[in-house]
Amino acid sequence: MISTTRYWFLVALVLLVYIAGMFVTLFENDSAQFAVMAMRMVQENDFLHLFKGPEEYLDKPHLHYWLAALSFKLFGIYDWAYRIPGILATFLATYSCYGLGKLLYNKDVGRFSALIFLTSQTIILGAIDIRTDAVLTGFTIFSIWQLVAYIKKNTLANIVLGALGAGLAFSTKGQIAVLVIGICILCHLAYTRKWKRLFNWRVLVALTVFALAITPMLYAYYQQFDLHPEKVIRGRNNRSGIFFIFWEQSFERLSGEGVGKNSSDYFFFFHTFLWVFLPWTVLALVGYWWRAKAFIKMKFVYHPKFEFLTLGGITLIFFLISFAQFKLPHYMNIMMPLYAILTASYVHSLHQYTKKKEIHFLLGVQYSILAVVFIFSLLICFHVFKFGSPPGYIILIATLLVIVYFCLKLDPPYVRLITISVYASLLLNGIMNLHFYPELLQYQGGSTMAQRVENTAIPVDRIYKISDRHTWALDFYNRKPVQITSVEALREKKDVWVYANDRELQQLQEAGVAWDEQISVDQFRITRLQVKFLEPNTRHKIVNQMHLVHLNQWRESPEDEVEH
């Protein structure tokens, strides 16, 4: 579809965007939280027990934290080291998109699938704000690819690799991995009518490999929870970690029990999809529509040039997760490889059957998306967070000149369709990784305060907080979780620092605490952006502050003075 030279040139530019994102400060809550959990494994030399602050952590399996801990062991406790396993898993998912796309269609669809996946908005964001979903997505699509290869070729190596991938995916986030893999493979078997592949001795080997792959995670759950029925987890004792991961976990997500409810909107994932798959959203929706119409017209009769894995998998998974009472945008990441392959196959069919009218219409849509991204980028660079140095202008101008060149270049329409879409992603995420996120994270109080702590050589083991409020960024960049204490217990301590918000600072004052030094930094929940924050003229109205105060003495509180 596009030349090999241009393809690898685009891939190289995308990789530069990923590399730039590696060195961005960790986001609160999840990225910084998970990094702290892995950091504690290394520092305490305990790889069987998971803790979220002072609480024992039941919610997710161990593999993501083990991989991050291994990276810390190899490279040191740095934010970029934490991101390495997630980024490598993303690259595994990219190669698996290529492999599965090539297996289901041809090499061109495989290459295009990989490029679409790698430039999808939520995948690039997921490689910066690393959560369990990056590792989950990588092993899940790898497993699907290998199992489809087994169904086609009946080879032992493929089913063993597929089972290993499924086991590692299950060890990352639990039942959702098996659900997605199972639905996709069942859709493929139902369409190809190759059910006999299930009745084969190789399947028993695969089940054994899967069991062996999940054994370390199950052993860790058993050690932490099953051996200690006296532990109270989420208000209940007698919690079995093994029973939880095999049965309770997904039902808690669906019902909202234990984790809470945050959305009963059954269309949540639909309007979320509109942005998470940018700049390919419209192509994906149109491709889904035409593929669904084609299957209905064919009455789902098997045709060797078609595949039902992506369409069926997307439809059934989307339907099931929409009923969950606890929803977050990154829950869709596991489906992005399916969307990438479906979209790539649709665009390839437009080119293959020379549908010029449809290509020109979609090209106009992609130009519109690029225009919106261009305007948004200018707003970020010249209004939301203004450039403060000449290199920023140079990079922006150079990028825009390259984009303009390819917009004006008289390439075939389908080549421009792909190129323009990729450049829209590059422009947006290049600006975000190199400019927007670094500026935004100056308003993340914990990481900013950690830098002040380092610059002023404050002993991190002398820093306390007087509530159980999580302080993940400060914990990670101090390389030590902030210790929890009480106001009364502070009376027994000397030469200590207290990390507090405005309300807690007032609480200290009312308790008679005096301090001789105070460091204050801006604080805003950066993962919940608001228009008032993005507008510089109103930003100060919603930005709070975090404080680090050095206690030197206690004075009598007003109540004590009355008693005297």
C-alpha positions in Angstrom: 0.0 0.0 0.0 2.8 2.4 0.8 6.5 2.0 0.1 8.7 0.2 2.5 10.9 3.3 2.9 8.0 5.5 3.8 6.6 2.9 6.2 9.8 2.6 8.2 10.3 6.3 8.1 6.8 6.7 9.7 7.6 4.0 12.2 10.9 5.6 13.2 9.1 8.9 13.9 6.5 7.2 16.0 9.3 5.5 18.0 10.8 8.9 18.7 7.5 10.0 20.2 7.5 6.9 22.4 11.1 7.5 23.5 10.2 11.1 24.4 7.4 9.9 26.5 9.6 7.5 28.5 11.2 10.4 30.4 8.0 12.2 31.4 7.3 12.4 35.1 5.0 9.6 36.3 1.3 10.5 36.6 -0.8 10.1 39.7 -2.7 8.0 40.6 -2.1 4.7 38.9 1.3 4.9 37.3 3.0 6.4 40.3 1.0 4.0 42.6 2.1 0.9 40.7 5.7 2.1 40.5 5.7 2.5 44.3 4.3 -1.0 44.8 7.0 -2.4 42.6 9.6 -0.2 44.3 8.6 -1.6 47.7 9.1 -5.2 46.3 12.7 -4.4 45.5 13.5 -2.3 48.6 11.9 -4.8 51.0 13.0 -7.9 49.0 9.5 -9.2 49.2 8.1 -10.3 45.8 5.1 -12.3 47.2 3.2 -9.6 49.0 1.5 -6.7 47.3 0.7 -3.5 49.3 -1.1 -0.4 48.3 0.2 2.0 50.9 -0.5 0.4 54.3 -3.2 -1.9 52.9 -2.8 -5.3 51.4 -3.6 -5.3 47.7 -6.0 -7.9 46.3 -7.4 -6.3 43.2 -4.9 -7.2 40.5 -2.4 -10.1 40.0 1.4 -9.7 40.3 3.0 -9.9 36.9 3.0 -6.2 36.0 4.6 -5.4 39.4 7.2 -8.2 39.0 8.2 -7.0 35.6 8.6 -3.4 36.9 10.5 -4.7 39.9 12.8 -6.6 37.6 13.4 -3.5 35.6 14.2 -1.6 38.8 16.7 -4.3 39.7 18.4 -4.0 36.3 18.4 -0.3 35.8 17.7 1.4 39.1 14.5 3.0 40.5 13.7 5.6 37.7 10.5 6.5 36.0 11.9 5.4 32.6 12.9 2.1 34.1 9.3 1.6 35.3 8.0 2.2 31.8 10.3 -0.3 30.0 8.2 -3.5 30.5 5.0 -1.7 29.4 6.6 -0.3 26.3 8.2 -3.6 25.4 4.8 -5.2 25.8 3.3 -2.5 23.5 5.9 -3.4 20.9 5.0 -7.1 21.4 1.4 -6.2 20.7 2.5 -4.2 17.6 4.4 -7.1 16.2 1.4 -9.4 17.1 -0.9 -7.1 15.2 1.4 -7.5 12.2 1.5 -11.3 12.6 -2.3 -11.7 13.0 -3.2 -9.2 10.3 -0.8 -11.0 7.9 -2.2 -14.4 8.9 -5.9 -13.4 8.5 -5.3 -11.3 5.4 -1.9 -10.5 3.9 1.4 -8.7 4.6 0.1 -5.3 3.7 -2.8 -5.5 6.1 -0.4 -6.8 8.8 2.0 -3.9 8.4 -0.8 -1.3 8.3 -2.4 -3.0 11.4 0.8 -2.5 13.3 1.1 1.1 12.3 -2.5 1.9 13.3 -2.2 0.2 16.6 1.1 2.0 17.4 -0.4 5.4 16.5 -3.7 5.0 18.3 -4.2 7.7 21.0 -4.9 5.5 23.9 -1.9 3.2 23.1 0.6 6.1 23.0 -0.9 7.5 26.2 -0.8 4.0 27.7 2.9 3.9 27.1 3.4 7.1 29.1 0.8 6.6 31.8 1.8 2.9 32.2 -0.8 0.7 33.9 -1.4 -3.0 33.8 -3.2 -2.7 30.5 -0.1 -2.3 28.5 1.3 -5.6 29.5 -2.2 -7.2 29.4 -2.7 -6.0 25.8 0.7 -7.3 24.6 0.3 -10.8 25.9 -3.4 -11.0 25.0 -3.0 -10.2 21.3 0.1 -12.4 21.2 -1.9 -15.3 22.5 -4.7 -14.7 20.0 -2.2 -14.6 17.1 -0.5 -17.8 18.1 -3.8 -19.7 18.7 -5.1 -18.6 15.3 -1.9 -19.8 13.8 -2.5 -23.2 15.6 -6.0 -23.4 14.2 -4.7 -22.8 10.7 -1.5 -24.9 10.8 -2.2 -27.4 13.7 1.3 -26.9 15.1 2.4 -27.6 18.6 4.7 -24.6 18.9 1.9 -22.2 18.2 -0.6 -23.5 20.7 2.1 -23.7 23.4 3.1 -20.1 22.7 -0.6 -19.1 22.7 -1.2 -20.8 26.0 1.9 -19.1 27.5 0.7 -15.7 26.3 -2.8 -16.4 27.8 -1.2 -17.4 31.1 0.9 -14.3 31.3 -2.1 -12.1 30.4 -4.1 -13.8 33.1 -1.3 -13.2 35.6 -1.4 -9.5 34.7 -5.1 -8.6 35.1 -7.1 -11.7 35.6 -10.2 -13.0 33.9 -10.6 -10.3 31.3 -7.6 -11.8 29.5 -9.2 -15.2 29.2 -12.5 -13.6 28.3 -11.1 -11.6 25.4 -8.9 -14.5 24.1 -11.7 -17.0 24.4 -14.3 -14.8 22.6 -12.0 -14.1 19.8 -10.9 -17.7 19.3 -14.5 -19.0 19.5 -15.6 -16.4 16.9 -12.8 -17.7 14.7 -13.7 -21.3 15.2 -17.4 -20.7 14.6 -16.7 -19.0 11.3 -14.0 -21.3 10.0 -15.8 -24.4 11.3 -12.6 -25.9 12.6 -13.9 -27.2 15.8 -11.9 -30.4 15.5 -8.8 -28.4 16.6 -10.2 -28.4 20.1 -10.3 -32.2 20.2 -6.6 -32.7 20.0 -3.9 -33.9 22.4 -2.1 -30.6 21.8 -4.9 -28.8 23.7 -4.0 -30.8 26.8 -0.4 -29.7 26.4 -1.6 -26.1 26.1 -3.7 -26.3 29.2 -0.7 -27.7 31.1 1.5 -24.7 29.9 -1.3 -22.3 30.9 -1.5 -23.8 34.4 2.3 -23.6 34.8 2.3 -20.0 33.6 -0.2 -18.9 36.2 1.3 -20.9 39.1 3.7 -18.2 40.4 0.9 -15.7 40.6 -1.4 -18.2 42.3 1.3 -19.2 44.8 1.8 -15.5 45.7 -1.9 -15.0 46.2 -2.0 -18.2 48.3 0.9 -17.0 50.5 -0.6 -13.5 51.1 -4.2 -14.3 51.5 -5.2 -18.0 51.6 -2.8 -18.8 54.4 -4.1 -15.9 56.5 -7.9 -16.1 56.8 -7.7 -13.7 59.7 -6.8 -10.8 57.4 -9.6 -8.3 56.8 -9.6 -7.2 53.2 -12.3 -4.6 52.1 -14.2 -5.3 55.3 -14.2 -9.1 55.0 -12.0 -11.8 56.4 -11.5 -15.3 55.1 -10.5 -13.9 51.7 -9.0 -16.4 49.3 -6.8 -14.9 46.7 -7.1 -17.9 44.4 -10.9 -17.8 44.6 -10.9 -14.1 44.0 -8.8 -14.2 40.9 -10.7 -17.1 39.4 -14.2 -16.0 40.3 -14.8 -12.8 42.3 -12.7 -10.3 40.4 -14.8 -9.8 37.3 -18.1 -10.0 39.1 -16.9 -7.2 41.4 -16.1 -5.1 38.3 -19.4 -5.8 36.7 -21.4 -5.1 39.8 -19.2 -2.4 41.3 -19.0 -4.3 44.6 -15.7 -3.8 46.4 -14.3 -1.4 43.8 -17.3 1.0 43.8 -19.5 2.2 40.9 -18.4 5.1 38.7 -20.7 4.7 35.7 -24.0 3.1 34.8 -23.9 4.7 31.3 -24.2 1.8 28.8 -22.8 4.1 26.1 -19.7 5.0 28.1 -17.3 3.0 25.9 -18.9 4.2 22.7 -18.2 7.9 23.3 -14.9 6.9 24.9 -13.9 5.1 21.7 -14.4 8.4 19.7 -11.2 9.7 21.2 -9.2 6.7 22.3 -8.8 5.4 18.7 -7.9 8.8 17.2 -6.9 9.6 14.5 -8.4 6.3 13.1 -11.9 6.6 14.7 -14.0 7.4 11.7 -12.1 4.8 9.5 -12.8 2.2 12.2 -16.5 3.0 12.5 -17.1 3.0 8.8 -15.0 -0.2 8.4 -17.1 -1.9 11.2 -20.3 -0.8 9.5 -19.4 -2.2 6.1 -17.9 -5.4 7.5 -21.1 -6.0 9.5 -23.3 -5.4 6.4 -21.1 -7.8 4.4 -21.5 -10.6 6.9 -25.3 -10.1 7.2 -25.6 -10.1 3.4 -23.5 -13.3 3.2 -25.6 -14.8 6.0 -22.3 -15.6 7.8 -21.4 -18.3 5.3 -17.6 -19.0 5.4 -15.5 -17.2 2.8 -11.7 -17.7 2.8 -11.2 -14.0 2.0 -13.1 -12.9 5.2 -12.5 -13.3 8.9 -15.0 -13.0 11.8 -12.5 -12.8 14.6 -12.2 -9.0 14.8 -15.8 -8.1 14.1 -17.2 -10.8 16.4 -14.6 -10.2 19.1 -15.2 -6.4 19.1 -19.0 -6.8 19.2 -19.2 -9.3 22.0 -16.5 -7.8 24.2 -17.9 -4.3 23.7 -21.4 -5.5 24.7 -20.2 -7.3 27.8 -17.9 -4.6 29.2 -20.7 -2.0 28.7 -22.7 -3.6 31.5 -19.9 -3.1 34.0 -20.7 -0.6 36.8 -17.1 0.4 37.1 -15.6 1.8 33.8 -12.4 3.6 32.8 -11.3 4.6 29.4 -8.1 2.4 29.4 -10.3 -0.7 29.8 -10.7 -0.5 26.0 -6.9 -0.8 25.3 -7.2 -4.6 25.1 -9.5 -4.2 22.1 -7.3 -1.8 20.2 -5.4 -4.6 18.2 -8.8 -5.9 17.0 -9.8 -2.4 15.9 -6.5 -1.9 14.2 -6.7 -5.1 12.1 -10.4 -4.4 11.2 -9.5 -0.9 10.1 -6.4 -1.9 8.2 -8.4 -4.6 6.3 -11.1 -2.1 5.4 -8.7 0.5 4.1 -6.8 -2.2 2.2 -10.1 -3.3 0.6 -10.8 0.2 -0.5 -7.5 0.3 -2.3 -7.7 -3.2 -3.6 -11.1 -2.7 -5.2 -10.3 0.9 -6.2 -13.2 2.6 -4.4 -12.1 6.1 -5.3 -15.3 7.8 -4.0 -15.0 6.3 -0.5 -11.3 6.9 -0.3 -11.7 10.6 -1.3 -14.5 11.1 1.3 -12.4 9.4 4.1 -9.3 11.4 3.0 -11.4 14.6 3.5 -12.3 13.4 7.0 -8.7 12.7 7.9 -7.7 16.1 6.6 -10.3 17.6 8.9 -9.0 15.6 11.9 -5.5 16.8 11.1 -6.8 20.4 11.0 -8.4 20.0 14.4 -5.1 18.5 15.8 -3.2 21.4 14.2 -5.5 24.0 15.9 -5.3 22.1 19.2 -1.5 22.0 19.1 -1.3 25.7 18.5 -3.6 26.4 21.4 -1.4 24.3 23.7 1.9 25.9 22.5 0.8 29.5 22.4 -2.1 29.7 24.9 -2.4 26.9 27.4 1.3 26.5 28.1 3.3 29.0 26.1 6.6 28.1 24.7 9.4 29.4 26.8 12.5 28.6 24.7 13.5 28.8 21.0 14.0 25.0 20.6 10.3 24.5 21.0 9.5 26.8 18.1 12.1 25.2 15.9 10.7 21.7 16.5 7.1 22.8 15.9 8.0 24.6 12.7 10.0 21.7 11.4 7.2 19.3 12.1 4.6 21.5 10.5 6.7 21.9 7.4 7.1 18.1 7.0 3.3 17.7 7.4 2.6 20.5 4.9 5.0 18.9 2.4 3.2 15.5 2.6 -0.2 17.2 2.4 0.7 18.9 -0.9 2.7 16.0 -2.3 0.7 14.3 -5.1 0.7 10.8 -3.8 -2.1 8.4 -4.6 -5.2 9.0 -2.3 -4.8 5.9 -0.3 -1.2 6.7 0.4 -2.1 10.2 1.6 -4.9 8.7 3.7 -2.4 6.6 5.7 0.3 9.3 5.8 -1.9 12.1 6.9 -3.5 10.0 9.6 -0.1 9.1 11.0 1.1 12.7 11.0 -2.0 13.8 12.9 -1.0 11.3 15.6 2.7 12.4 15.5 1.9 16.1 15.7 -0.5 15.7 18.6 1.5 13.3 20.7 4.8 14.9 19.9 3.4 18.2 21.3 2.0 16.3 24.3 5.1 14.4 25.2 7.7 17.1 24.6 5.7 20.2 25.8 2.3 19.7 27.3 3.0 16.9 29.8 6.2 18.4 31.2 4.4 21.7 31.7 1.3 20.1 33.1 3.3 18.0 35.6 4.7 21.1 37.3 1.2 21.2 38.9 1.5 17.7 40.3 2.4 18.6 43.8 4.1 15.3 44.9 6.7 15.1 42.1 7.4 18.8 42.2 7.9 18.6 46.0 10.2 15.7 45.6 12.4 17.8 43.4 12.5 20.5 46.0 13.3 17.9 48.7 16.3 16.7 46.6 17.5 20.2 45.9 17.4 21.2 49.5 18.8 17.9 50.8 15.9 17.2 53.1 16.3 13.7 54.7 13.4 11.6 53.2 13.2 9.4 56.3 12.3 12.5 58.3 9.1 13.3 56.2 5.7 12.4 57.6 2.0 13.0 56.8 -0.9 13.1 59.3 -3.5 11.3 57.2 -3.7 8.2 55.0 -4.1 10.3 51.9 -2.0 8.7 49.2 1.2 10.5 48.1 2.4 8.3 45.3 4.5 10.7 43.3 6.3 12.0 46.4 6.8 8.4 47.6 8.3 7.3 44.3 10.6 10.3 43.6 11.8 10.3 47.2 12.5 6.6 46.8 10.7 6.1 50.1 7.0 6.1 51.0 6.0 9.0 53.3 5.5 7.7 56.8 2.0 8.1 58.4 1.7 9.6 61.9 -0.7 11.6 64.0 -0.7 15.1 65.3 -0.3 13.8 68.8 2.6 11.5 67.8 4.4 14.5 66.3 4.9 15.8 69.9 7.4 13.1 70.4 9.4 13.8 67.3 12.1 16.4 66.7 13.6 17.9 63.5 10.9 16.4 61.3 9.0 17.6 58.2 5.3 17.2 57.6 3.8 17.0 54.1 0.3 18.6 54.2 -2.4 20.1 52.1 -4.2 23.4 53.1 -6.7 21.7 55.4 -4.0 19.6 57.2 -1.8 22.7 57.6 -4.7 24.4 59.4 -5.1 21.3 61.5 -1.5 21.5 62.6 -1.9 25.2 63.5 -5.0 24.5 65.5 -3.1 21.8 67.4 -0.4 24.2 68.4 2.3 23.2 66.0 4.9 25.8 65.0 7.3 25.6 62.1 10.3 27.6 61.0 10.5 26.5 57.4 7.8 26.1 54.8 8.0 24.9 51.1 4.8 25.2 49.0 4.1 24.0 45.5 1.1 24.0 43.2 -1.2 21.0 43.2 -3.9 19.9 40.7 -5.3 16.5 39.9 -3.7 16.4 36.4 -5.6 13.4 35.2 -8.9 15.2 35.6 -8.3 18.3 33.4 -10.9 21.1 33.3 -11.4 24.0 31.0 -10.8 26.4 33.9 -7.3 24.8 34.4 -6.4 24.9 30.7 -7.4 28.6 30.5 -4.4 30.5 32.0 -6.6 33.3 33.2 -8.7 31.1 35.4 -6.1 28.4 36.4 -5.3 30.0 39.7 -8.9 29.6 40.8 -8.8 25.8 40.9 -5.1 25.2 41.6 -4.4 24.2 45.3 -1.1 23.9 47.1 0.8 21.3 49.0 3.2 22.2 51.8 6.2 20.8 53.4 6.9 22.3 56.9 9.8 21.8 59.3 8.6 21.5 62.9 10.8 23.1 65.5 8.6 23.6 68.5 5.1 23.3 70.0 3.1 26.1 71.4 0.1 25.8 73.7 -3.2 25.6 71.8 -5.9 28.2 72.7 -7.7 25.4 74.8 -4.5 24.8 76.8 -4.1 28.5 77.5 -7.6 28.7 78.9 -6.9 25.8 81.2 -3.8 27.5 82.5 
